[in-house]
Amino acid sequence: MNSPDLMHSWTEGTKSYFNLQIDEQVRFTSLALEIFAACEATLESAKFGGVKIETIGAVKGIIHNLLRNKGIQEYWEVSGSKTMAIDFVREVNIILEVSKIENLDIPGLLPFHMPSAET
């Protein structure tokens, strides 16, 4: 996040993926895809004992906090869910259902959840 453009695209994209300009969507998508791919790789490695059991919960917590963002939900539904393995998509979709019913204005773990209200 050393780039102001990347930081801007991320913070605005967490609020609304659909309101981003195309260049911002590209930056946001690149970062979101990288984060989800790292989560997927970690959970896949866990299937073979390559990751500590507590790491699984931590990674699912990261996914949960990401999905608390309206813009991440929008990104996941139109793009992210179509770029990952089916079993990972299934797992994320379960977490997504819980995330959709939460109060999104409650602060969460940064940089993974940005409250929608301007502070």
N, C-alpha and C positions, 0 to 999 in steps of 0.2 A: 504493500500500500504506500510505497514511497512516491508514487505518481499521483499528483492532484487529480488528473483526469480519471484514473482508475478508482480513486477514493470517492470522487463525485459520482461516478457511474454506479459504484457499489451502494452507497448510501441512498441515492435516488432510486436505484433498482429494487432495494428492499421494500421501498414504499409502494412502487408500482412498476412492474416490468413493462407493462403496455404503454406507459407514458414516456419511456426512454426514446431518445432519438436513435437511429440505426447504429451510429458509431458507439453510443453508450450501451446499446444492447449487446454489441459484439464484445466490448470490454467486460460487461457484467456476466454474459454467458461464459466467457473464457474462465473467469474466476469461479463462478458457481459450478461449472463442470469440473474444474480442478478439485474443488472441495468435495463434491459428491464422489468423484472418482477415487479420491484418497480414502473416503469413508467406505466405499465399496471394496476397495482392495484390502482394507483392514479387516472388515467383516468376513471377506472370503478367506483370508489368511487364518482367521480364528477357527474356521471349519476344520483346519488341519493342525490345530494346536500351536500355530505360530504366533499367537497373541494371548496375553494374559486375559483371564476371564473378566476381570474388572474393566479391561479396556473396551470390551464389547458394550457394556453399559455406558461408558463415557462417550463412545462414538455414537450410539443411539441418542444420547443426550444432546450431542452437537447437532445431529440431524433434526431432532425435535426443536431446538432453539432456532435453527435456520428456518424451519417450516412455520414458525410463529410469525414470520414476516409475510405480509400480503404479496409482495413482489416475488418472493421466493416461491410461494405457492403458485402464482401465475406462471413463473418460469418452469416449475416442475411439471405442471399439467400440460403445457404446450410443447415443451422441448425436453427437459431433463429426463422425464419418464420414458422417453423414446430413445435415449442414448445409453441406457444402462441395462445390465442383465436382468432377466425377468424375475429371478428370486430377490434381487436387491430392490427392484421396483415394487414388488409385493410388500417387502418389509417397510420401505419408505411410505407407501400408501397407507399402511396401518398407522404409522406415526402421524401422517398427515391428517387423518380423521380426528385424532386427539387434538392436534394443533389447531384445527379449524374452529373448535368450540371454546378456545381460550380467549381471555381478554388480551388482545394484542397490544394494548396501550401500557400494560405493565412492563417495566424494564426487565430485560433479561441479560444474559451473558453476552457482552460485546466481544467481538464484532458480529456475533451470530444473530442477535435480535435487536433491531432498532425500533424503539417505540414510534408509532405513527404520529403522535402528537409532537409538534415542534416545541423544543425546550430552550 
